[in-house]
Amino acid sequence: MDPILLAWLRAQLGTATDEQDLAARYARLGRARVVAAEVLAERRAKLLAEPLRMTVDGVVTIDQSNNLAGLERQIAGLAELVAPDDPAAGEASADLVTAPLLSSRRTR
């Protein structure tokens, strides 16, 4: 993974994100935006697996609901960002389209 992609991913995910993990995900997924979406989705799932709010009367209150809302906004905002490996406008895309083959019937 080149330094520009790594810098973009760290800008989206934070500097504490493991570089080797990002490189392995990029090798598997092929796009920086998809890597960022996967990491953010895992963070969201981790938050949802635990209680969002916990209160010990008179001692402490922990509320993770704002963190969850922030992650959801960040995931939604990924679609608007331009990743370094996104194809430029007018550039050929590598997407494949498939269509079923139908047998032709001769009618007389």
PLY file of the C-alpha trace (Angstrom):
ply
format ascii 1.0
element vertex 108
property float x
property float y
property float z
element edge 107
property int vertex1
property int vertex2
end_header
0.00 0.00 0.00
1.43 3.36 -0.95
1.92 6.20 1.58
-0.86 8.33 0.07
-3.46 5.59 0.64
-2.17 4.94 4.14
-2.35 8.65 4.98
-5.92 8.87 3.69
-6.97 5.80 5.67
-5.35 7.15 8.83
-7.12 10.47 8.32
-10.44 8.60 8.20
-9.76 6.02 10.92
-7.26 7.64 13.27
-3.54 7.20 13.75
-3.94 4.35 16.25
-5.19 2.01 13.51
-2.71 -0.80 12.79
-0.89 -0.28 9.48
-0.44 -4.01 8.84
-4.15 -4.62 9.39
-4.99 -1.85 6.90
-2.54 -3.28 4.35
-4.03 -6.79 4.71
-7.56 -5.44 4.31
-6.54 -3.38 1.29
-4.95 -6.43 -0.33
-8.18 -8.38 0.25
-10.71 -5.67 -0.64
-8.84 -3.60 -3.25
-10.29 -0.13 -2.46
-9.44 2.31 0.33
-13.06 3.43 0.74
-14.18 -0.19 1.27
-11.41 -0.73 3.82
-12.50 2.37 5.76
-16.14 1.28 5.62
-15.27 -2.19 6.92
-13.21 -0.86 9.84
-15.91 1.65 10.79
-18.61 -1.04 10.55
-16.59 -3.27 12.90
-16.23 -0.40 15.36
-19.98 0.21 15.17
-20.72 -3.48 15.75
-18.39 -3.50 18.75
-20.24 -0.55 20.28
-23.61 -2.21 19.66
-22.45 -5.44 21.30
-22.02 -3.63 24.61
-24.63 -1.62 26.52
-24.71 1.95 25.19
-25.53 3.43 28.58
-24.56 2.25 32.03
-25.26 4.00 35.31
-24.04 3.17 38.79
-26.17 5.35 41.05
-24.17 8.11 42.63
-20.88 6.83 41.23
-20.58 6.96 37.43
-22.58 7.18 34.22
-21.15 5.96 30.94
-23.02 6.90 27.76
-21.75 5.68 24.37
-24.75 6.77 22.29
-22.97 9.89 20.99
-20.04 7.74 19.87
-22.45 5.49 17.99
-24.12 8.46 16.30
-20.72 9.83 15.32
-19.66 6.51 13.77
-22.91 6.30 11.82
-22.37 9.85 10.48
-18.81 8.97 9.52
-19.95 5.82 7.69
-22.60 7.82 5.81
-20.04 10.53 4.98
-17.66 8.08 3.30
-19.76 8.18 0.14
-19.06 11.91 -0.28
-15.28 11.67 0.17
-12.83 11.14 -2.66
-10.36 8.36 -1.94
-6.93 8.42 -3.62
-7.62 5.17 -5.48
-11.07 6.15 -6.78
-11.28 6.18 -10.57
-11.29 9.69 -12.06
-14.37 10.97 -13.83
-14.47 9.50 -17.32
-11.92 6.82 -16.46
-12.81 3.28 -17.39
-14.22 1.32 -14.52
-13.30 -2.25 -13.69
-16.90 -3.14 -12.84
-18.29 -6.09 -14.72
-21.85 -6.43 -15.85
-23.36 -9.83 -16.47
-26.42 -10.68 -18.48
-28.13 -14.04 -18.85
-27.95 -15.73 -22.22
-31.29 -16.71 -23.65
-31.80 -19.24 -26.38
-33.26 -17.82 -29.54
-36.47 -19.37 -30.77
-37.12 -19.52 -34.40
-40.71 -18.78 -35.19
-42.19 -19.33 -38.62
0 1
1 2
2 3
3 4
4 5
5 6
6 7
7 8
8 9
9 10
10 11
11 12
12 13
13 14
14 15
15 16
16 17
17 18
18 19
19 20
20 21
21 22
22 23
23 24
24 25
25 26
26 27
27 28
28 29
29 30
30 31
31 32
32 33
33 34
34 35
35 36
36 37
37 38
38 39
39 40
40 41
41 42
42 43
43 44
44 45
45 46
46 47
47 48
48 49
49 50
50 51
51 52
52 53
53 54
54 55
55 56
56 57
57 58
58 59
59 60
60 61
61 62
62 63
63 64
64 65
65 66
66 67
67 68
68 69
69 70
70 71
71 72
72 73
73 74
74 75
75 76
76 77
77 78
78 79
79 80
80 81
81 82
82 83
83 84
84 85
85 86
86 87
87 88
88 89
89 90
90 91
91 92
92 93
93 94
94 95
95 96
96 97
97 98
98 99
99 100
100 101
101 102
102 103
103 104
104 105
105 106
106 107
